[in-house]
Amino acid sequence: MQRRSRRILITVLAALLLLGGGATIAIGAYGRSLDRNLARTDAFAGLPESARPTQAVTGAMNVLLLGSDSRDPDKTAESRTDTIMLLHLDADHQKAEVVSIPRDTWVFVPKSADGQHGNTMAKINSAYAWGGTPLTVQTVETFTGVHIDHVALVDFAGFAQVVDALGGVDLKIEKTITSIHAPHRTFQKGTRHLDGAAALDYVRQRYQFADGDFSRERHQREFLQALLDRAAGIGTLSNPVKLNAFLQAVTGSVTVDEDFHLVDIALELRDLRSDDLTFLGSPSAGTGMKSGQSVVLPDTAKAKALYQAVAHDTVQDYLRSAPTPSPTHTTNSRV
């Protein structure tokens, strides 16, 4: 794929990025129509600015990416976030990093707005069930010390349509497993072409793998890679009809904060390319038992170093000086 055709518009989301073709898309009237297609939520409702981390570096941007089984951010009581990622755009807009936070990470969850939940240690995805997007933002900011500028929630069911708009994706299945979810698909080891429902089913699996949530994080990254490769490989980026179908499916599957403007962000990120993106895992000390639950234990010292680098926009320096990555802290997943 030519370097010119690999321009990225990191707009929202679950897929984390949309590929632009030889020229910037999502501008003008068309971009505004896509922007109107995005559902909105008050992601920062009730969060006092005085209690939040400050944005230390002008021009840098941090976007919290959440994957949920429900697109309605007001109906979260029975829903937890399967995917939590922190996207950091460097101030010079030349590099971006995505940090995956395992949903079972054991953290402090602040008190919910209704006073009925929180103010306790719990799995990080409990925040979404207890207080929706605002409590999730507050929990992630408390855990990382990083100021969140924007939020994008991806509806898994809707995002399957994104995959289908591309005619499916090729995923490398690392071993033969049977899904724990109906209709209990069997995924055979090897590279397989999957439709949207099957692809999303596979990347949700964790119990069949020895490293559980860490495998799911890895499969999510592989899924994003496959999605982008598919979008570029079948001519989507140069075909207005295919590209429109792809973008309409993406924006129809995402909810963003009220201040998120697709056109503005697309223009800011128009020069970012695929090899400028690095995937990382939130540093972990493995798994353990807390309150009768199997949880992911943060590596406090390593996590502090990483998130300080995010907060101060020095992640590239951190990556150059960091020791050899472990399976839970990877830098080898480049899109």
C-alpha positions in Angstrom: 0.0 0.0 0.0 1.5 3.4 -1.0 2.4 5.8 1.8 0.0 8.4 0.4 -3.0 6.0 0.6 -2.3 5.2 4.3 -3.3 8.5 5.8 -5.4 8.1 8.8 -8.3 10.0 10.2 -8.6 8.9 13.8 -12.1 10.1 14.3 -13.8 8.1 16.9 -13.7 4.8 18.0 -13.9 1.3 18.2 -12.0 0.8 15.1 -9.9 3.6 16.3 -9.3 5.0 12.9 -10.7 5.5 9.5 -8.3 5.5 6.6 -8.3 8.5 4.3 -7.4 8.0 0.7 -5.1 10.2 -1.4 -6.9 13.3 0.0 -8.5 14.2 3.3 -12.1 13.1 3.6 -14.7 14.0 6.1 -14.6 17.7 5.3 -17.2 20.2 4.2 -20.9 19.3 3.9 -20.2 15.6 3.7 -18.2 15.7 6.9 -20.9 17.6 8.7 -23.4 15.0 7.6 -21.3 12.3 9.1 -20.9 14.3 12.2 -24.7 14.6 12.5 -24.9 10.8 12.2 -23.0 10.4 15.4 -25.1 9.9 18.6 -24.2 12.2 21.5 -23.9 11.8 25.2 -22.9 14.2 28.1 -19.8 12.1 28.9 -18.5 14.5 31.5 -21.8 15.2 33.4 -21.3 16.1 37.0 -17.5 15.9 36.9 -16.0 19.0 38.6 -13.1 20.4 36.6 -11.3 21.2 39.8 -11.1 17.5 40.7 -9.9 16.3 37.3 -6.3 16.0 36.0 -5.2 19.0 34.0 -4.2 18.8 30.4 -0.5 19.4 30.8 0.5 19.9 27.1 -1.2 22.2 24.6 -2.1 20.4 21.4 -2.0 16.8 22.8 -5.3 14.9 22.9 -6.6 12.0 24.9 -9.7 10.0 23.7 -11.3 7.3 25.9 -12.6 4.5 23.6 -15.2 2.2 25.1 -16.8 -0.9 23.6 -20.2 -1.8 24.9 -23.1 -4.1 24.0 -25.5 -1.2 24.3 -25.2 2.0 22.3 -27.6 3.8 24.6 -25.4 5.5 27.2 -28.4 6.2 29.5 -29.1 2.4 29.9 -26.0 1.0 31.5 -27.3 -0.9 34.5 -27.0 -4.2 32.9 -24.0 -3.3 30.6 -20.3 -3.3 31.2 -17.5 -2.2 28.9 -15.8 -5.1 27.2 -13.2 -2.8 25.7 -11.4 0.1 27.3 -8.7 1.9 25.4 -6.9 5.3 25.9 -5.9 6.9 22.7 -3.2 9.6 23.0 -2.3 12.0 20.2 1.0 13.6 20.6 1.1 17.4 20.5 2.9 17.6 17.2 0.3 15.2 15.7 3.0 13.0 14.3 2.5 10.0 16.6 -0.4 8.4 18.5 -0.5 5.6 21.0 -3.4 3.4 22.1 -3.2 1.9 25.6 -5.5 -1.1 26.3 -6.8 -1.4 29.8 -8.1 -4.9 30.7 -11.7 -4.7 31.8 -11.0 -6.7 34.9 -8.3 -4.3 36.1 -8.6 -3.8 39.9 -8.9 -0.1 40.6 -10.6 2.5 42.8 -14.0 3.4 41.5 -15.3 6.8 42.8 -18.8 7.2 44.2 -21.5 7.2 41.5 -23.7 10.2 41.0 -26.7 8.6 42.7 -24.6 7.7 45.7 -25.6 4.0 45.5 -22.4 2.6 44.1 -18.6 3.1 44.0 -16.3 4.6 46.5 -14.6 1.2 46.5 -12.1 -1.0 44.8 -13.6 -2.9 42.0 -13.1 -4.1 38.4 -12.7 -1.0 36.2 -15.6 -2.0 34.0 -17.9 -1.8 37.0 -17.8 2.0 36.6 -19.9 1.9 33.4 -22.6 -0.3 35.0 -22.7 1.9 38.1 -22.5 5.3 36.6 -22.3 5.2 32.8 -19.8 7.1 30.8 -19.2 9.9 33.4 -18.2 7.5 36.1 -16.0 5.6 33.7 -14.2 8.8 32.7 -13.7 9.7 36.4 -12.5 6.1 37.1 -10.0 6.1 34.3 -8.7 9.6 35.1 -8.3 8.6 38.8 -6.4 5.4 37.8 -4.2 7.0 35.1 -3.9 10.7 36.1 -4.5 11.5 32.5 -7.1 14.2 31.5 -9.7 12.8 29.0 -10.6 15.2 26.3 -13.1 13.2 24.3 -15.0 9.9 24.6 -16.2 7.5 21.9 -18.5 4.5 22.7 -18.7 1.8 20.2 -21.8 -0.4 19.9 -20.5 -3.9 19.3 -23.7 -5.1 17.5 -23.7 -2.0 15.3 -20.0 -2.4 14.6 -20.5 -5.8 13.1 -22.2 -3.8 10.2 -18.9 -2.0 9.7 -17.2 -5.4 9.0 -20.0 -6.5 6.8 -19.8 -3.2 4.8 -16.2 -4.4 3.9 -17.4 -7.9 3.0 -15.8 -9.4 6.2 -12.3 -9.6 7.5 -9.5 -12.2 7.6 -8.5 -13.1 11.2 -5.7 -15.4 12.3 -7.3 -17.8 14.8 -4.5 -18.9 17.1 -6.2 -22.1 18.2 -9.4 -24.0 17.7 -12.1 -22.9 20.2 -15.8 -23.0 20.6 -17.5 -19.7 21.5 -19.1 -19.4 24.9 -21.8 -17.3 23.3 -24.8 -18.5 21.3 -24.8 -19.8 18.6 -21.6 -21.2 19.9 -19.5 -21.0 16.8 -16.4 -23.1 16.4 -13.4 -21.2 15.3 -10.8 -23.4 13.5 -7.1 -22.6 13.9 -5.7 -20.7 11.0 -6.5 -17.6 9.0 -10.3 -17.5 8.5 -12.6 -15.1 6.6 -15.3 -13.9 9.1 -18.4 -11.8 8.8 -19.1 -9.1 11.3 -21.0 -11.2 13.8 -18.4 -13.9 13.8 -15.5 -11.5 14.0 -16.9 -9.7 17.0 -17.8 -13.0 18.6 -14.2 -14.2 18.3 -12.6 -11.1 19.8 -14.9 -11.3 22.8 -13.6 -14.7 23.8 -11.2 -15.1 26.8 -12.0 -18.1 28.9 -10.5 -20.5 26.3 -7.1 -18.9 26.6 -4.6 -19.3 29.4 -4.0 -15.5 29.6 -7.6 -14.6 29.5 -8.2 -10.9 29.1 -4.7 -10.4 27.7 -5.6 -12.7 24.8 -8.7 -10.7 24.2 -6.7 -7.5 24.1 -4.3 -9.0 21.6 -7.2 -10.2 19.4 -8.8 -6.8 19.5 -5.6 -5.3 18.2 -5.4 -8.0 15.5 -9.0 -7.3 14.6 -8.3 -3.6 14.1 -5.3 -4.4 11.9 -7.4 -6.8 9.8 -10.1 -4.2 9.5 -7.8 -1.5 8.2 -6.0 -4.0 5.9 -9.4 -5.0 4.4 -10.5 -1.4 4.0 -7.3 -0.6 2.0 -7.1 -3.9 0.2 -10.5 -4.0 -1.5 -10.4 -0.4 -2.8 -12.7 1.1 -0.3 -10.6 4.2 0.1 -10.6 5.0 -3.6 -14.3 4.0 -4.3 -16.7 6.7 -3.2 -19.6 4.3 -2.9 -17.8 1.8 -0.8 -16.2 4.5 1.3 -19.5 6.1 2.0 -21.0 2.8 3.0 -18.1 2.2 5.3 -18.2 5.6 6.9 -21.9 5.6 7.3 -21.7 2.2 9.1 -18.9 3.5 11.4 -20.6 6.7 12.4 -23.9 4.9 12.9 -22.3 2.6 15.4 -20.6 5.3 17.6 -21.7 7.6 20.4 -19.4 10.6 21.2 -19.2 13.4 23.7 -21.1 16.6 23.0 -17.9 18.6 22.1 -16.6 16.0 19.6 -16.6 17.4 16.1 -15.6 15.0 13.3 -14.5 17.6 10.8 -12.2 19.5 13.2 -10.5 16.3 14.5 -10.2 14.9 11.0 -8.4 18.0 9.8 -6.1 18.0 12.8 -5.1 14.3 12.1 -4.9 14.4 8.4 -1.1 13.8 8.3 -1.1 10.9 10.7 -0.2 7.7 9.0 -0.7 4.1 9.9 2.9 3.4 10.9 2.7 6.3 13.3 0.3 4.4 15.6 1.5 2.2 18.5 -0.6 -0.2 20.6 0.3 -0.8 24.2 -1.1 -2.8 27.1 -1.6 -1.2 30.5 1.2 -2.6 32.7 0.0 -5.6 34.7 1.3 -7.7 37.5 -0.8 -10.6 36.4 -4.1 -11.9 37.8 -5.2 -12.5 41.4 -8.3 -12.9 43.6 -10.0 -9.9 45.1 -13.4 -10.1 47.0 -13.9 -13.6 45.5 -13.3 -12.4 41.9 -10.5 -13.1 39.5 -9.0 -9.7 38.6 -6.1 -8.2 36.7 -3.6 -6.5 39.1 -1.9 -3.4 37.8 1.8 -3.1 38.0 1.7 0.1 40.0 5.2 1.4 39.3 5.2 0.6 35.6 1.7 1.9 35.1 2.6 5.2 36.8 5.6 5.6 34.5 3.5 5.0 31.4 0.6 7.2 32.3 2.9 10.0 33.4 4.4 9.8 30.0 0.9 10.0 28.5 0.0 13.0 30.7 3.2 14.9 29.8 3.2 13.9 26.1 6.5 12.0 26.4 5.4 8.5 25.4 7.9 8.2 22.5 10.7 9.0 25.0 9.2 6.5 27.3 9.1 3.8 24.6 12.8 4.4 23.7 13.9 4.1 27.3 11.5 1.3 28.5 12.9 -2.2 29.1 12.0 -5.0 26.7 8.2 -5.2 26.6 6.4 -8.0 28.4 3.3 -9.8 27.1 1.1 -7.4 29.0 3.0 -4.3 27.9 3.5 -4.5 24.2 4.7 -2.1 21.5 4.8 -4.6 18.7 1.2 -4.1 17.5 1.6 -1.4 14.9 -1.2 -0.7 12.5 
